[in-house]
């Protein structure tokens, strides 16, 4: 049993709180989801997510978190999305604090810059749960995410498997399209992927950290590598489905057919459709419901001053790390469909019906 660290470090001055309150509307903080009877009178929990480019946040994380909060009692969720801007997220956090949030559940745009949000929360004795991305500087009450290095290992191993048995020429190799340099998970994904790729002897032709996880920037970079290396590119490690989509678009724009194996992460609907169509080799499925539920449950426990337990710790922070799963075309039915993450109808729209039938997705 690991107690959640709580400490008092002072309070925000009244003038600052008033000024921050004025930012509430401008910063885009919304109030959603009062739950059933039996809670603590509508106390507020802030959910601060980093961007809208990654489809999972608006499609799954937010609604699942809000649903679990409603089930737990009479609470309000103050929701904000920073649209990949660290300064905006800072304002949103300050606005949530000024609005009376008792807990911050924070998925940081910039893992280092977010340390100032943690400090501001501590000034009001408000605990912070790091959601999906660890925040530098310590002082966190809890951390819930997936094992980032395991994600990278699954991606790298899948890419190695996709290329196994193929006769590669001297000079052939892969591209590595990593995640945002401001996301603490990106280095973990890359480390895990390198472990699998380097051990295989595959050559890495070039490697790139994608600013803001931007599919457009990933596409531009991959297009430049295609111009330089041409058919020497035999595969692409892409850190998530967004940048994978950018990589695939670059190959299609260059009339490369078939597209070499491309990895991904998050099991986005568009990625699953690319996998069915043969344009993306795999993705990593992360069951977001347990992650959102755990964050919600810990948040409510912290409001009531309860101790929370965790399977492990990260830098002294109580931590839950969930297990990711690799998904190729052969795994879609037993993973994302079986879990109700997506339905066959979602995936097999008219443009993909033939490919779905051929893959046994029906």
Legacy VTK file of the C-alpha trace (Angstrom):
# vtk DataFile Version 3.0
C-alpha trace
ASCII
DATASET POLYDATA
POINTS 362 float
0.000 0.000 0.000
1.605 3.212 -1.100
0.267 6.478 0.325
-0.158 9.362 -2.053
2.220 12.176 -1.138
0.416 15.392 -0.226
2.090 18.556 0.964
1.320 22.215 1.445
3.601 24.711 -0.288
1.632 27.911 0.138
-1.293 29.496 -1.683
-1.694 31.570 -4.785
-2.141 35.216 -4.034
-5.658 36.499 -4.389
-4.733 38.854 -7.210
-3.236 36.024 -9.231
-6.311 33.899 -8.676
-8.598 36.671 -9.862
-6.450 37.262 -12.935
-6.372 33.556 -13.699
-10.137 33.348 -13.349
-10.422 35.901 -16.135
-8.672 33.420 -18.391
-11.304 30.742 -17.833
-13.367 31.410 -20.920
-10.418 32.389 -23.131
-8.527 29.233 -22.217
-11.398 27.012 -23.284
-12.191 25.266 -20.016
-15.572 23.573 -20.229
-17.710 21.997 -17.529
-19.249 18.603 -18.233
-20.916 15.696 -16.580
-22.430 16.001 -13.127
-22.831 12.420 -11.963
-25.358 10.509 -9.906
-26.316 11.248 -6.327
-24.048 10.234 -3.485
-20.841 12.112 -4.328
-19.287 15.132 -2.728
-21.586 17.901 -3.902
-20.278 18.599 -7.369
-16.591 19.016 -6.558
-14.486 19.654 -9.621
-11.913 17.491 -11.376
-9.919 18.950 -14.265
-9.085 16.792 -17.268
-6.393 18.467 -19.381
-5.593 16.707 -22.660
-2.806 17.718 -25.045
-4.082 17.724 -28.619
-6.825 16.929 -31.086
-4.536 15.554 -33.818
-4.335 12.245 -31.981
-7.837 10.898 -32.500
-8.000 8.837 -29.303
-8.262 11.803 -26.939
-11.607 13.185 -28.082
-12.972 9.830 -29.263
-12.108 7.716 -26.220
-10.143 9.263 -23.340
-12.460 12.169 -22.620
-15.831 10.370 -22.891
-14.586 7.312 -21.003
-13.143 9.422 -18.194
-16.298 11.524 -17.904
-18.496 8.410 -17.910
-16.531 6.836 -15.059
-16.648 10.068 -13.053
-20.445 10.145 -13.440
-20.609 6.571 -12.169
-18.547 7.459 -9.114
-20.777 10.259 -7.847
-21.727 13.899 -8.007
-18.634 15.566 -9.517
-17.953 18.027 -12.301
-15.314 17.532 -14.982
-13.567 20.687 -16.174
-12.309 19.644 -19.580
-9.710 21.373 -21.769
-7.731 20.419 -24.863
-4.542 22.408 -25.437
-4.317 21.759 -29.189
-0.607 20.965 -28.824
0.291 24.325 -27.255
2.119 24.234 -23.905
1.331 27.873 -23.074
-2.363 27.275 -23.711
-2.272 24.240 -21.447
-0.642 26.325 -18.715
-3.490 28.846 -18.963
-6.096 26.088 -18.957
-4.580 24.549 -15.827
-4.480 27.912 -14.048
-8.077 28.553 -15.052
-9.158 25.148 -13.729
-7.423 25.873 -10.423
-9.093 29.264 -10.188
-12.428 27.588 -10.910
-11.938 25.349 -7.884
-10.618 22.088 -9.303
-9.664 19.708 -6.495
-7.577 17.370 -8.691
-5.810 17.847 -12.030
-5.611 14.911 -14.427
-2.927 16.137 -16.804
-1.707 14.736 -20.119
1.113 17.182 -20.758
1.841 18.827 -24.089
5.419 19.394 -22.932
6.534 17.058 -20.170
9.170 19.458 -18.853
7.146 22.667 -19.111
4.272 20.997 -17.276
6.359 20.979 -14.088
5.174 24.559 -13.535
1.560 23.340 -13.645
2.370 20.815 -10.931
3.953 23.586 -8.830
0.924 25.853 -9.266
-1.373 23.007 -8.243
0.719 22.301 -5.145
0.382 25.944 -4.162
-3.328 25.216 -3.705
-2.855 21.714 -2.252
-4.292 20.223 -5.443
-2.832 16.806 -6.379
-1.856 16.096 -9.986
-2.315 12.777 -11.773
0.001 12.397 -14.772
-2.119 10.805 -17.479
-0.404 8.930 -20.323
2.792 11.038 -20.114
5.107 11.327 -17.131
5.830 14.904 -16.028
9.371 15.925 -15.124
10.255 17.405 -11.763
8.451 15.101 -9.346
5.638 16.020 -6.977
3.028 13.914 -8.736
0.305 12.108 -6.837
-0.104 9.307 -9.381
0.895 8.215 -12.887
-1.250 6.035 -15.165
-0.133 5.047 -18.638
1.059 2.173 -20.791
4.535 0.672 -20.798
6.184 2.917 -23.391
9.247 0.777 -24.004
7.017 -2.257 -24.446
5.025 -0.330 -27.060
8.247 0.405 -28.953
9.407 -3.198 -28.659
6.120 -4.434 -30.119
6.411 -1.994 -33.015
10.056 -2.792 -33.711
9.543 -6.548 -33.453
6.568 -6.381 -35.819
8.590 -4.455 -38.381
11.430 -6.980 -38.129
8.916 -9.794 -38.579
7.374 -8.095 -41.612
10.783 -7.977 -43.272
11.898 -11.455 -42.228
12.788 -13.642 -45.172
12.979 -10.759 -47.625
16.208 -10.488 -49.556
17.598 -7.084 -48.710
20.323 -5.498 -50.793
23.353 -3.759 -49.384
22.219 -0.246 -48.525
18.568 -1.168 -47.917
17.110 -0.049 -44.614
14.284 1.581 -42.717
13.187 5.028 -41.654
12.347 5.853 -38.047
9.628 8.475 -37.654
9.609 9.081 -33.909
7.160 11.070 -31.805
7.254 14.622 -30.538
10.450 15.620 -28.723
8.349 17.292 -26.002
6.495 14.056 -25.184
8.292 12.012 -22.523
6.865 8.820 -24.016
8.573 9.360 -27.378
12.014 8.469 -26.079
10.610 5.315 -24.467
8.916 4.245 -27.697
12.131 4.842 -29.639
14.284 3.002 -27.082
12.040 -0.055 -27.193
11.912 -0.005 -30.994
15.676 0.341 -31.288
16.154 -2.687 -29.056
14.264 -4.874 -31.499
15.509 -3.217 -34.688
19.182 -2.975 -33.733
19.277 -6.600 -32.614
17.946 -7.667 -36.024
20.740 -6.000 -37.947
18.365 -3.819 -39.954
19.973 -0.563 -41.071
18.345 2.703 -40.034
18.717 5.022 -43.018
17.457 8.130 -41.219
15.616 9.063 -38.035
13.319 11.988 -37.226
11.555 13.402 -34.175
8.174 14.674 -35.376
7.287 18.097 -33.917
3.844 18.114 -32.269
3.176 14.573 -33.539
2.152 16.321 -36.769
1.145 13.963 -39.631
1.883 16.757 -42.112
5.437 17.205 -40.827
5.944 13.443 -40.875
4.724 13.330 -44.460
7.059 16.125 -45.528
10.059 14.461 -43.912
9.311 11.015 -45.354
8.821 12.589 -48.798
12.330 14.024 -48.547
13.742 10.621 -47.584
11.981 8.961 -50.514
13.612 11.489 -52.815
16.992 10.670 -51.267
16.852 6.899 -50.777
14.153 5.737 -53.217
13.533 1.984 -53.180
16.256 1.434 -50.608
13.532 2.162 -48.017
12.112 -1.245 -47.113
10.111 -0.298 -44.020
9.093 2.528 -41.709
8.957 2.635 -37.937
6.213 5.199 -37.243
5.628 5.966 -33.573
1.844 6.409 -33.803
-0.978 6.135 -36.301
-1.004 9.842 -37.069
2.588 9.957 -38.260
2.062 6.557 -39.899
-0.701 8.156 -41.964
1.713 10.906 -42.973
4.332 8.344 -44.008
1.839 6.337 -46.061
0.623 9.536 -47.759
4.207 10.361 -48.748
4.694 6.964 -50.411
1.402 7.226 -52.235
2.230 10.734 -53.449
5.504 9.338 -54.795
3.618 6.509 -56.570
5.382 3.846 -54.486
3.417 0.595 -54.661
3.173 -1.443 -52.625
3.847 0.764 -49.617
6.587 -0.835 -47.488
5.596 -2.075 -44.014
4.706 0.806 -41.686
4.089 0.525 -37.936
1.750 2.621 -35.805
0.101 3.022 -32.399
-3.334 3.815 -30.905
-5.544 1.640 -33.147
-7.115 4.692 -34.780
-9.974 3.873 -37.135
-8.164 5.257 -40.178
-5.128 3.148 -39.286
-7.180 -0.028 -39.040
-8.638 0.732 -42.445
-5.127 1.244 -43.826
-4.134 -2.101 -42.302
-7.117 -3.826 -43.915
-6.225 -2.201 -47.246
-2.567 -3.269 -46.952
-1.165 0.264 -46.647
-0.091 -0.008 -42.977
1.355 -3.166 -41.474
0.399 -2.867 -37.801
-0.686 -0.704 -34.921
-0.492 -1.011 -31.157
-3.817 -1.303 -29.365
-3.983 0.276 -25.947
-7.167 -0.457 -24.037
-7.931 3.128 -23.028
-10.974 2.325 -20.904
-8.936 0.834 -18.009
-6.570 3.808 -18.188
-9.368 6.398 -18.093
-11.199 4.466 -15.383
-8.118 4.229 -13.179
-7.427 7.944 -13.514
-11.026 8.749 -12.597
-11.013 6.415 -9.597
-7.732 7.804 -8.268
-8.965 11.373 -8.764
-12.076 10.727 -6.671
-10.046 8.946 -3.996
-7.679 11.905 -3.771
-10.566 14.346 -3.360
-11.582 12.394 -0.262
-8.023 12.204 1.071
-7.928 8.431 0.669
-4.794 6.384 0.165
-4.443 4.840 -3.280
-2.559 1.719 -4.199
-0.377 1.121 -7.247
1.313 -1.943 -8.725
4.634 -0.128 -9.077
6.359 3.253 -8.821
8.104 5.507 -11.326
10.678 7.858 -9.808
8.871 7.383 -6.516
5.415 8.117 -7.986
2.685 5.471 -7.517
2.170 4.070 -11.000
-0.162 1.906 -13.035
1.314 0.784 -16.372
-1.099 -1.097 -18.614
-0.207 -3.706 -21.218
-0.184 -2.774 -24.936
-1.032 -5.290 -27.693
0.325 -5.529 -31.239
-2.359 -5.669 -33.946
-1.916 -6.737 -37.559
-4.724 -7.533 -39.981
-4.936 -11.006 -38.426
-5.583 -9.650 -34.923
-8.309 -7.053 -35.515
-11.272 -9.293 -34.721
-9.854 -10.675 -31.461
-8.645 -7.334 -30.132
-10.314 -4.065 -31.059
-13.552 -5.648 -32.284
-13.804 -8.155 -29.438
-13.321 -5.342 -26.916
-15.905 -3.121 -28.584
-13.255 -0.489 -29.260
-14.395 -0.408 -32.905
-17.090 -2.430 -34.634
-16.878 -4.243 -37.953
-19.336 -1.661 -39.282
-16.993 1.143 -38.215
-14.033 -0.409 -40.016
-15.687 -1.947 -43.052
-17.240 1.084 -44.706
-18.123 0.668 -48.406
-14.592 1.505 -49.547
-13.186 -1.330 -47.398
-15.860 -4.056 -47.666
-13.944 -6.145 -50.210
-10.690 -5.908 -48.248
-12.515 -6.751 -45.019
-14.075 -9.838 -46.589
-10.681 -10.973 -47.836
-9.236 -10.522 -44.335
-12.098 -12.354 -42.629
-13.343 -9.232 -40.892
-17.091 -9.664 -40.935
LINES 1 363
362 0 1 2 3 4 5 6 7 8 9 10 11 12 13 14 15 16 17 18 19 20 21 22 23 24 25 26 27 28 29 30 31 32 33 34 35 36 37 38 39 40 41 42 43 44 45 46 47 48 49 50 51 52 53 54 55 56 57 58 59 60 61 62 63 64 65 66 67 68 69 70 71 72 73 74 75 76 77 78 79 80 81 82 83 84 85 86 87 88 89 90 91 92 93 94 95 96 97 98 99 100 101 102 103 104 105 106 107 108 109 110 111 112 113 114 115 116 117 118 119 120 121 122 123 124 125 126 127 128 129 130 131 132 133 134 135 136 137 138 139 140 141 142 143 144 145 146 147 148 149 150 151 152 153 154 155 156 157 158 159 160 161 162 163 164 165 166 167 168 169 170 171 172 173 174 175 176 177 178 179 180 181 182 183 184 185 186 187 188 189 190 191 192 193 194 195 196 197 198 199 200 201 202 203 204 205 206 207 208 209 210 211 212 213 214 215 216 217 218 219 220 221 222 223 224 225 226 227 228 229 230 231 232 233 234 235 236 237 238 239 240 241 242 243 244 245 246 247 248 249 250 251 252 253 254 255 256 257 258 259 260 261 262 263 264 265 266 267 268 269 270 271 272 273 274 275 276 277 278 279 280 281 282 283 284 285 286 287 288 289 290 291 292 293 294 295 296 297 298 299 300 301 302 303 304 305 306 307 308 309 310 311 312 313 314 315 316 317 318 319 320 321 322 323 324 325 326 327 328 329 330 331 332 333 334 335 336 337 338 339 340 341 342 343 344 345 346 347 348 349 350 351 352 353 354 355 356 357 358 359 360 361
